[in-house]
Amino acid sequence: MPTIEETNRELADKVVAEAKQNAQAYPGKYIGIANGKVVIVSDDLDAVDDELDAVEPDSARTFIVDLTHDVNKIEYIWRLR
């Protein structure tokens, strides 16, 4: 049985794949995932973060997909919250 982190990652990968196939799917949006489900889609990162905190206080069980940039370009994150 996959962990919540793996389930969130699989869902995030599906969202990114959809965005790659259809540029109009989530243009300029952040997707908030908690416990294997999409909980919020917004163009405001703070709103996504606030909603994820309200739904699931354990940040290890949440995931944010950033579709505000080119999904075909690799970008590295140097710091986690």
N, CA and C atoms as an extended XYZ file, in Angstrom:
243
Properties=species:S:1:pos:R:3:atomname:S:1:resname:S:1:resid:I:1 pbc="F F F"
N         0.847       -1.186        0.000 N   MET     1
C         0.000        0.000        0.000 CA  MET     1
C         0.892        1.249        0.000 C   MET     1
N         0.624        2.192       -0.934 N   PRO     2
C         1.476        3.385       -1.007 CA  PRO     2
C         1.246        4.319        0.179 C   PRO     2
N         2.293        5.059        0.513 N   THR     3
C         2.182        6.056        1.578 CA  THR     3
C         1.410        7.270        1.055 C   THR     3
N         0.988        8.139        1.965 N   ILE     4
C         0.301        9.376        1.560 CA  ILE     4
C         1.213       10.223        0.684 C   ILE     4
N         2.495       10.265        1.025 N   GLU     5
C         3.449       11.046        0.232 CA  GLU     5
C         3.505       10.515       -1.201 C   GLU     5
N         3.531        9.185       -1.345 N   GLU     6
C         3.563        8.585       -2.680 CA  GLU     6
C         2.261        8.857       -3.440 C   GLU     6
N         1.144        8.761       -2.730 N   THR     7
C        -0.151        9.036       -3.348 CA  THR     7
C        -0.244       10.485       -3.806 C   THR     7
N         0.216       11.417       -2.955 N   ASN     8
C         0.230       12.831       -3.332 CA  ASN     8
C         1.130       13.062       -4.534 C   ASN     8
N         2.282       12.434       -4.556 N   ARG     9
C         3.222       12.583       -5.678 CA  ARG     9
C         2.616       12.054       -6.971 C   ARG     9
N         1.955       10.897       -6.907 N   GLU    10
C         1.315       10.329       -8.100 CA  GLU    10
C         0.245       11.270       -8.646 C   GLU    10
N        -0.559       11.836       -7.758 N   LEU    11
C        -1.585       12.783       -8.186 CA  LEU    11
C        -0.947       14.035       -8.774 C   LEU    11
N         0.103       14.531       -8.144 N   ALA    12
C         0.820       15.706       -8.664 CA  ALA    12
C         1.383       15.419      -10.054 C   ALA    12
N         1.943       14.237      -10.247 N   ASP    13
C         2.468       13.859      -11.561 CA  ASP    13
C         1.366       13.839      -12.616 C   ASP    13
N         0.167       13.361      -12.236 N   LYS    14
C        -0.967       13.339      -13.165 CA  LYS    14
C        -1.392       14.758      -13.532 C   LYS    14
N        -1.407       15.659      -12.540 N   VAL    15
C        -1.777       17.050      -12.786 CA  VAL    15
C        -0.770       17.702      -13.735 C   VAL    15
N         0.515       17.471      -13.496 N   VAL    16
C         1.554       18.043      -14.370 CA  VAL    16
C         1.447       17.463      -15.779 C   VAL    16
N         1.195       16.156      -15.894 N   ALA    17
C         1.041       15.535      -17.215 CA  ALA    17
C        -0.144       16.145      -17.959 C   ALA    17
N        -1.234       16.374      -17.246 N   GLU    18
C        -2.403       17.003      -17.864 CA  GLU    18
C        -2.068       18.413      -18.320 C   GLU    18
N        -1.339       19.156      -17.497 N   ALA    19
C        -0.948       20.520      -17.857 CA  ALA    19
C        -0.025       20.532      -19.067 C   ALA    19
N         0.837       19.525      -19.184 N   LYS    20
C         1.730       19.442      -20.344 CA  LYS    20
C         0.939       19.169      -21.627 C   LYS    20
N        -0.102       18.354      -21.524 N   GLN    21
C        -0.909       18.014      -22.702 CA  GLN    21
C        -1.871       19.134      -23.071 C   GLN    21
N        -2.347       19.859      -22.065 N   ASN    22
C        -3.341       20.902      -22.291 CA  ASN    22
C        -2.922       22.153      -21.526 C   ASN    22
N        -2.335       23.077      -22.236 N   ALA    23
C        -1.827       24.302      -21.604 CA  ALA    23
C        -2.943       25.113      -20.953 C   ALA    23
N        -4.181       24.893      -21.343 N   GLN    24
C        -5.313       25.630      -20.776 CA  GLN    24
C        -5.877       24.974      -19.519 C   GLN    24
N        -5.324       23.820      -19.110 N   ALA    25
C        -5.865       23.072      -17.969 CA  ALA    25
C        -5.800       23.886      -16.672 C   ALA    25
N        -4.639       24.377      -16.330 N   TYR    26
C        -4.448       25.117      -15.078 CA  TYR    26
C        -3.485       26.280      -15.294 C   TYR    26
N        -3.760       27.180      -16.213 N   PRO    27
C        -2.788       28.242      -16.495 CA  PRO    27
C        -2.571       29.171      -15.306 C   PRO    27
N        -1.321       29.306      -14.885 N   GLY    28
C        -0.974       30.220      -13.808 CA  GLY    28
C        -1.528       29.849      -12.447 C   GLY    28
N        -1.761       28.578      -12.216 N   LYS    29
C        -2.398       28.144      -10.971 CA  LYS    29
C        -1.450       27.353      -10.077 C   LYS    29
N        -1.807       27.344       -8.810 N   TYR    30
C        -1.188       26.469       -7.823 CA  TYR    30
C        -2.246       25.433       -7.449 C   TYR    30
N        -1.841       24.184       -7.355 N   ILE    31
C        -2.752       23.103       -7.008 CA  ILE    31
C        -2.354       22.593       -5.628 C   ILE    31
N        -3.287       22.618       -4.690 N   GLY    32
C        -3.034       22.127       -3.335 CA  GLY    32
C        -3.588       20.725       -3.177 C   GLY    32
N        -2.728       19.802       -2.774 N   ILE    33
C        -3.098       18.402       -2.604 CA  ILE    33
C        -2.889       18.028       -1.135 C   ILE    33
N        -3.877       17.341       -0.571 N   ALA    34
C        -3.762       16.846        0.799 CA  ALA    34
C        -4.377       15.455        0.861 C   ALA    34
N        -3.629       14.530        1.430 N   ASN    35
C        -4.129       13.177        1.647 CA  ASN    35
C        -4.659       12.530        0.370 C   ASN    35
N        -3.952       12.774       -0.741 N   GLY    36
C        -4.291       12.120       -2.001 CA  GLY    36
C        -5.432       12.748       -2.771 C   GLY    36
N        -5.858       13.962       -2.386 N   LYS    37
C        -6.961       14.636       -3.067 CA  LYS    37
C        -6.600       16.081       -3.352 C   LYS    37
N        -7.074       16.587       -4.491 N   VAL    38
C        -6.922       18.015       -4.783 CA  VAL    38
C        -7.915       18.759       -3.896 C   VAL    38
N        -7.394       19.703       -3.098 N   VAL    39
C        -8.256       20.451       -2.189 CA  VAL    39
C        -8.506       21.875       -2.655 C   VAL    39
N        -7.560       22.427       -3.409 N   ILE    40
C        -7.716       23.819       -3.845 CA  ILE    40
C        -6.911       24.057       -5.120 C   ILE    40
N        -7.482       24.887       -5.991 N   VAL    41
C        -6.801       25.377       -7.188 CA  VAL    41
C        -6.935       26.891       -7.139 C   VAL    41
N        -5.804       27.588       -7.152 N   SER    42
C        -5.844       29.047       -7.012 CA  SER    42
C        -4.617       29.673       -7.662 C   SER    42
N        -4.741       30.948       -7.986 N   ASP    43
C        -3.573       31.679       -8.484 CA  ASP    43
C        -2.847       32.379       -7.345 C   ASP    43
N        -3.319       32.174       -6.116 N   ASP    44
C        -2.742       32.787       -4.918 CA  ASP    44
C        -2.081       31.709       -4.048 C   ASP    44
N        -0.764       31.705       -4.013 N   LEU    45
C        -0.021       30.698       -3.254 CA  LEU    45
C        -0.351       30.742       -1.764 C   LEU    45
N        -0.522       31.942       -1.209 N   ASP    46
C        -0.866       32.054        0.210 CA  ASP    46
C        -2.221       31.410        0.509 C   ASP    46
N        -3.181       31.570       -0.393 N   ALA    47
C        -4.502       30.954       -0.206 CA  ALA    47
C        -4.391       29.433       -0.220 C   ALA    47
N        -3.559       28.907       -1.109 N   VAL    48
C        -3.351       27.457       -1.172 CA  VAL    48
C        -2.709       26.964        0.117 C   VAL    48
N        -1.695       27.668        0.567 N   ASP    49
C        -1.005       27.286        1.801 CA  ASP    49
C        -1.951       27.339        3.001 C   ASP    49
N        -2.755       28.391        3.088 N   ASP    50
C        -3.711       28.526        4.193 CA  ASP    50
C        -4.745       27.400        4.179 C   ASP    50
N        -5.262       27.091        2.995 N   GLU    51
C        -6.267       26.027        2.894 CA  GLU    51
C        -5.682       24.668        3.251 C   GLU    51
N        -4.460       24.408        2.798 N   LEU    52
C        -3.819       23.133        3.138 CA  LEU    52
C        -3.593       23.028        4.644 C   LEU    52
N        -3.175       24.120        5.276 N   ASP    53
C        -2.994       24.121        6.731 CA  ASP    53
C        -4.310       23.842        7.455 C   ASP    53
N        -5.409       24.387        6.920 N   ALA    54
C        -6.722       24.190        7.548 CA  ALA    54
C        -7.209       22.751        7.382 C   ALA    54
N        -6.944       22.180        6.217 N   VAL    55
C        -7.413       20.823        5.923 CA  VAL    55
C        -6.530       19.767        6.576 C   VAL    55
N        -5.199       20.003        6.515 N   GLU    56
C        -4.236       19.011        7.029 CA  GLU    56
C        -3.062       19.737        7.662 C   GLU    56
N        -3.029       19.826        8.993 N   PRO    57
C        -1.947       20.539        9.683 CA  PRO    57
C        -0.560       19.909        9.498 C   PRO    57
N        -0.506       18.623        9.192 N   ASP    58
C         0.771       17.937        8.982 CA  ASP    58
C         1.242       18.179        7.550 C   ASP    58
N         2.204       19.078        7.380 N   SER    59
C         2.655       19.455        6.035 CA  SER    59
C         3.284       18.296        5.266 C   SER    59
N         3.693       17.238        5.958 N   ALA    60
C         4.237       16.064        5.271 CA  ALA    60
C         3.151       15.332        4.486 C   ALA    60
N         1.893       15.630        4.775 N   ARG    61
C         0.777       14.976        4.104 CA  ARG    61
C         0.152       15.875        3.030 C   ARG    61
N         0.852       16.971        2.702 N   THR    62
C         0.347       17.907        1.699 CA  THR    62
C         1.383       18.114        0.600 C   THR    62
N         0.921       18.709       -0.488 N   PHE    63
C         1.787       18.903       -1.650 CA  PHE    63
C         1.236       20.086       -2.438 C   PHE    63
N         2.102       20.942       -2.941 N   ILE    64
C         1.687       22.049       -3.797 CA  ILE    64
C         2.351       21.886       -5.158 C   ILE    64
N         1.526       21.931       -6.194 N   VAL    65
C         2.025       21.884       -7.570 CA  VAL    65
C         1.984       23.308       -8.104 C   VAL    65
N         3.115       23.800       -8.562 N   ASP    66
C         3.229       25.158       -9.086 CA  ASP    66
C         3.156       25.106      -10.607 C   ASP    66
N         2.031       25.551      -11.152 N   LEU    67
C         1.877       25.583      -12.606 CA  LEU    67
C         1.924       27.011      -13.138 C   LEU    67
N         2.540       27.906      -12.359 N   THR    68
C         2.670       29.294      -12.792 CA  THR    68
C         3.857       29.480      -13.726 C   THR    68
N         4.669       28.440      -13.858 N   HIS    69
C         5.842       28.489      -14.725 CA  HIS    69
C         5.711       27.417      -15.802 C   HIS    69
N         6.600       27.419      -16.729 N   ASP    70
C         6.620       26.435      -17.812 CA  ASP    70
C         6.841       25.038      -17.230 C   ASP    70
N         5.862       24.137      -17.406 N   VAL    71
C         5.965       22.789      -16.838 CA  VAL    71
C         7.007       21.935      -17.555 C   VAL    71
N         7.482       22.386      -18.692 N   ASN    72
C         8.504       21.635      -19.423 CA  ASN    72
C         9.921       22.036      -19.021 C   ASN    72
N        10.034       23.029      -18.162 N   LYS    73
C        11.337       23.518      -17.713 CA  LYS    73
C        11.620       22.988      -16.311 C   LYS    73
N        12.801       22.491      -16.081 N   ILE    74
C        13.179       21.980      -14.764 CA  ILE    74
C        13.693       23.134      -13.915 C   ILE    74
N        13.137       23.261      -12.719 N   GLU    75
C        13.591       24.266      -11.762 CA  GLU    75
C        13.872       23.565      -10.449 C   GLU    75
N        14.872       24.008       -9.745 N   TYR    76
C        15.273       23.359       -8.506 CA  TYR    76
C        14.852       24.191       -7.300 C   TYR    76
N        14.411       23.511       -6.260 N   ILE    77
C        14.042       24.171       -5.005 CA  ILE    77
C        15.202       23.974       -4.042 C   ILE    77
N        15.692       25.068       -3.514 N   TRP    78
C        16.866       24.990       -2.661 CA  TRP    78
C        16.513       24.993       -1.180 C   TRP    78
N        15.260       25.254       -0.845 N   ARG    79
C        14.879       25.308        0.559 CA  ARG    79
C        13.437       24.860        0.707 C   ARG    79
N        13.176       24.098        1.728 N   LEU    80
C        11.812       23.676        2.046 CA  LEU    80
C        11.331       24.450        3.245 C   LEU    80
N        10.016       24.578        3.382 N   ARG    81
C         9.486       25.308        4.528 CA  ARG    81
C         9.422       24.418        5.739 C   ARG    81
